[in-house]
Each structure stands twice: as C-alpha cells, then as structure tokens.
C-alpha cells in the first residue's frame, strides 16, 4: 500500500527502502555487451575488468616460451599414460622377468641401430651409453632398458616434467631394470649437468618445442661420442596439416583467453560442435 502513496507523504526511511528494493529488481543491463559498449554504458566496473585483462595479457606475453611448454607438460604428462595402462604393465611383468617387451619400438631396436648407425660393429656390451632426451612418460627409456638388461649399458633419462619423470620411474621399476639414471632438467641444461658423452641419443617429438631448436640440436650433437649416432623425431609440416589447421582454429576460439582450463573448455565445446566428422550427402 505504501508504494502507491505520493513520495511526499512517505517517511524518509520508507522512500529509501523502496528505492533499494526497486534497484535490486533491475536486471544487469551490461550483461552480454561487447567491450566498447560496456565501457560506454557501465563505466568504472568495466575499467577494472579491462585492467585485469591487461594484467593477464602482460603476464602471458612475458612468459618464456620454454616455460609455457614446461607448465603444459607438467600438468599433462605425455605421452598420455593412464592408471589402466599402468595396471596392464604391472600385470604383464608380475612374477617374472619378461624376455619380450610389452611393446616394441622398431626404430630403437638394437638390430636397427647397429645396422644404420654402427655398420654392424656395435656389440652393446662395452658400457654402451644412451641418452633419452625428453623422455616423457617413459616409452623409449623402458624399451631401451629392457633390450640392454643383461649388459653394463648406462641409460640416462632426461625430462623437465616432474610428473612425466615419476611415471617413467614407476614403469622402469615394474620391469625390474636397474640400468637407468633419471635426471630432471632440459636439453639446454645438458652442458652444465656433467653427464658425459653418449654412444646413442634418442629424442622424440621434443626439439621443435624448444625456443631455439637449432641450439637444442647442437647440444645433442655435442653430447655424442665421436662414433655416436642418434634417432630424432620432429613434427612434419605437411603430414600434420590438419592438426595445424585445428591449432589455428583453437587460437582463434581462445583469443584473449589466458586461463588453461578455460582454453580447454572452449576447445572441447568446439570439438563437440563438429559432430562425428562423418558427412553424408
């Protein structure tokens, strides 16, 4: 009944109360507006929001590219290795030493390496030294360690992701091999680590992620013995055309987004919106 009375007939407290009640019920007229319109219509709150965005942008742009890659692989160990994968390996190697590894890497098989790198003259019996540079969750280090189980070979695993290193350590332990040394660090740090020279260097899918791939390649070359050799895998531009196109689309979708979880949510939403990828007439 009070709301219907003229304002001059109301006590001051009632006028104030009605004013605040009415303000509470008014929807946010700024919701859904673009940046320019929000600045024009909404004033100071948008200026604060803009400052937060600018601070995030500066922080993002000031990050070293290598640091960003390190953060990514620390949160998301690669290659992906699930609890189910670990359980499968534990079951396979349980109770006995397996002669045949659970998976094969033909590019790293000793026969292939001996043929292509050492002209058939390598026996792998005289302290053969291996560097796995960017070992990830352990595929290569496990395969090499199993092949060289009954030798005095030395295998050094190097990676800058503590999460990946922990998974690789557990996988090596499951296989009951003791010829692996684990080092937490990057390829660029190799000269300062004092690990010595190696007969074989393996690096899969790593060099192209470095801020300076040429420098990384030179570091690996310098770590080889005079007669040493390596097995390197880098991304192929034309073979990965579709992937690069998807990455560019992801960049457009996540323009001005600086939170990894939000980026991932946007990408998953984008992928779901594409359907199965099977098109019909």
C-alpha positions in Angstrom: 0.0 0.0 0.0 2.9 2.3 0.8 4.3 2.1 -2.8 1.1 3.7 -4.1 1.4 6.8 -1.9 3.0 10.0 -3.2 6.6 10.3 -2.2 6.0 13.5 -0.1 3.5 11.5 2.1 6.1 8.8 2.9 8.6 8.9 5.7 12.2 9.2 4.6 13.1 5.6 5.7 10.3 4.2 3.5 11.4 6.2 0.5 14.9 4.9 0.8 13.7 1.3 1.4 11.5 1.4 -1.8 14.4 2.8 -3.8 16.7 0.0 -2.8 14.0 -2.6 -3.4 13.5 -1.3 -6.9 17.2 -1.2 -7.7 17.6 -4.9 -6.6 15.0 -6.0 -9.1 16.6 -4.2 -12.1 18.5 -6.7 -14.3 22.1 -6.1 -15.2 21.8 -4.1 -18.4 25.5 -4.5 -19.1 25.4 -8.3 -19.4 26.2 -9.6 -22.9 27.5 -6.3 -24.2 30.8 -6.0 -26.1 33.8 -4.3 -24.5 33.3 -1.0 -26.2 29.6 -0.8 -25.3 30.3 -1.9 -21.7 32.8 0.8 -21.3 30.4 3.4 -22.6 27.3 2.2 -20.7 28.8 0.7 -17.5 31.8 3.0 -16.7 34.2 2.1 -13.8 33.4 -1.6 -13.3 34.4 -2.2 -16.9 37.6 -0.2 -16.5 38.5 -2.5 -13.6 37.7 -5.6 -15.7 39.9 -4.1 -18.5 42.8 -3.7 -16.1 42.6 -7.3 -15.1 42.6 -8.4 -18.7 45.6 -6.2 -19.4 47.5 -7.6 -16.4 46.8 -11.2 -17.6 47.8 -10.3 -21.1 51.2 -8.8 -20.0 51.8 -11.8 -17.7 51.1 -14.2 -20.6 53.2 -12.3 -23.1 56.2 -12.0 -20.7 56.4 -15.8 -20.2 59.3 -17.5 -21.8 58.0 -20.0 -24.5 60.0 -22.8 -22.9 58.4 -22.1 -19.5 54.9 -22.3 -21.1 55.8 -25.7 -22.6 57.2 -26.9 -19.3 54.0 -25.9 -17.5 51.9 -27.7 -20.1 53.7 -31.0 -19.8 54.0 -30.7 -16.0 50.2 -30.6 -15.9 49.6 -33.0 -18.8 52.3 -35.7 -18.9 53.0 -37.0 -22.4 52.5 -39.5 -24.0 49.3 -40.0 -22.0 49.6 -42.9 -19.6 46.6 -43.9 -17.6 46.1 -45.9 -14.4 44.7 -48.6 -16.6 47.9 -48.6 -18.7 50.0 -48.9 -15.5 47.8 -51.8 -14.3 48.2 -53.6 -17.6 52.0 -53.3 -17.4 52.1 -54.4 -13.8 50.1 -57.5 -14.7 52.3 -58.3 -17.7 55.6 -58.0 -15.7 54.3 -59.5 -12.5 56.2 -62.5 -11.1 58.8 -63.0 -13.8 61.3 -61.2 -16.0 59.9 -60.9 -19.5 62.1 -61.6 -22.4 59.8 -59.7 -24.8 58.9 -56.1 -24.0 55.2 -55.4 -23.8 55.5 -53.0 -26.7 58.1 -52.6 -29.5 59.9 -49.5 -30.9 61.4 -50.8 -34.2 63.2 -47.5 -34.8 65.0 -48.1 -31.5 65.7 -51.8 -31.8 69.3 -52.7 -31.3 69.4 -54.5 -34.7 68.2 -51.4 -36.5 70.6 -49.1 -34.6 73.5 -51.4 -35.3 72.7 -51.6 -39.0 72.1 -47.9 -39.6 74.4 -46.2 -37.2 77.3 -48.6 -36.4 77.8 -50.6 -39.7 77.0 -53.8 -37.7 80.1 -53.4 -35.5 78.4 -52.5 -32.2 78.1 -55.2 -29.6 76.4 -53.0 -27.0 78.5 -54.8 -24.4 81.2 -52.3 -23.5 79.4 -49.7 -21.4 77.2 -48.5 -24.2 75.8 -45.1 -23.1 72.3 -43.9 -24.1 70.6 -40.5 -23.6 66.9 -40.3 -23.8 66.4 -36.5 -24.2 62.8 -35.5 -23.4 61.8 -39.0 -22.1 58.2 -38.1 -21.3 56.3 -40.9 -19.6 58.9 -43.5 -20.5 58.2 -45.4 -23.7 61.7 -45.1 -25.1 63.6 -45.5 -21.8 61.7 -48.6 -20.9 62.2 -50.2 -24.3 66.0 -49.4 -24.3 66.4 -50.6 -20.7 64.7 -53.9 -21.5 66.9 -54.5 -24.5 70.1 -53.7 -22.6 69.0 -55.5 -19.4 71.9 -58.1 -19.4 74.7 -55.7 -20.3 76.6 -53.0 -18.5 75.0 -50.3 -20.5 74.1 -46.9 -18.9 70.8 -45.2 -19.9 70.2 -41.6 -18.9 66.6 -40.3 -18.9 66.2 -36.5 -19.1 63.0 -34.5 -18.9 61.9 -31.2 -17.3 58.4 -32.5 -16.2 58.4 -34.0 -12.7 55.0 -35.6 -13.4 56.3 -37.4 -16.5 59.5 -38.5 -14.8 57.5 -40.0 -11.9 55.5 -42.1 -14.3 58.6 -43.2 -16.2 60.4 -44.2 -12.9 57.5 -46.4 -11.9 57.3 -48.1 -15.3 61.1 -48.8 -15.2 60.7 -50.2 -11.7 57.9 -52.5 -12.8 60.3 -54.0 -15.4 62.9 -54.7 -12.7 65.7 -53.0 -14.6 68.5 -51.1 -12.8 70.5 -49.5 -15.6 68.6 -46.2 -15.8 69.6 -42.8 -14.3 66.8 -40.3 -14.0 67.7 -36.6 -14.4 65.2 -33.7 -14.0 66.2 -31.0 -16.5 66.1 -29.6 -20.0 68.1 -30.2 -23.1 69.6 -26.7 -22.9 71.0 -27.6 -19.4 72.9 -30.7 -20.7 76.3 -29.0 -21.0 76.1 -28.0 -17.3 74.9 -31.3 -16.0 78.2 -33.1 -16.4 76.7 -36.3 -17.8 79.5 -37.1 -20.2 79.4 -38.3 -23.8 76.9 -40.8 -25.2 77.0 -43.5 -27.9 73.3 -43.0 -28.7 70.9 -40.1 -28.3 67.2 -40.5 -28.8 64.7 -37.6 -28.8 61.2 -38.0 -30.0 58.9 -35.0 -30.5 61.0 -32.6 -28.4 63.3 -30.3 -30.4 60.5 -28.4 -32.2 59.1 -27.3 -28.9 62.3 -25.6 -27.8 62.6 -21.8 -28.1 65.7 -22.4 -30.2 65.5 -25.9 -31.9 68.9 -25.4 -33.6 70.6 -24.8 -30.3 69.0 -27.9 -28.9 70.1 -30.0 -31.9 73.7 -28.7 -31.4 73.6 -29.6 -27.7 72.6 -33.1 -28.6 75.3 -33.4 -31.3 77.9 -32.1 -28.8 76.9 -34.8 -26.3 77.7 -37.7 -28.7 80.9 -39.7 -28.8 83.0 -39.4 -32.0 81.4 -42.6 -33.4 78.0 -42.0 -31.8 74.6 -41.6 -33.5 71.1 -40.6 -32.8 67.4 -41.2 -33.6 65.4 -37.9 -33.7 61.7 -37.4 -34.5 60.3 -33.9 -35.3 56.9 -32.9 -36.5 56.4 -33.0 -40.2 54.7 -29.8 -41.6 52.8 -31.4 -44.4 51.9 -34.7 -42.6 50.4 -32.6 -39.8 48.5 -30.1 -41.9 45.1 -31.0 -40.4 46.5 -30.7 -36.9 48.0 -27.3 -37.6 44.7 -26.1 -39.0 42.9 -27.2 -35.8 45.5 -25.4 -33.7 44.9 -22.2 -35.6 41.2 -22.6 -35.1 41.8 -23.2 -31.4 43.9 -20.0 -31.2 41.0 -18.0 -32.8 38.5 -19.5 -30.4 40.7 -18.7 -27.4 41.8 -15.2 -28.5 42.3 -13.1 -25.4 41.9 -16.1 -23.1 44.8 -16.7 -20.7 43.5 -19.4 -18.4 44.4 -23.0 -19.5 41.2 -24.5 -18.0 39.0 -22.1 -19.9 41.0 -22.7 -23.1 40.4 -26.5 -22.8 36.7 -26.0 -22.1 36.4 -23.9 -25.2 38.3 -26.4 -27.3 36.1 -29.3 -26.1 33.0 -27.3 -26.8 34.3 -26.6 -30.3 35.1 -30.3 -30.9 31.7 -31.4 -29.7 30.0 -28.9 -32.0 31.7 -30.5 -35.0 29.9 -33.8 -34.5 31.4 -37.1 -35.6 33.3 -35.7 -38.6 31.3 -38.1 -40.9 29.5 -36.2 -43.5 26.6 -37.5 -45.7 25.0 -36.2 -48.8 
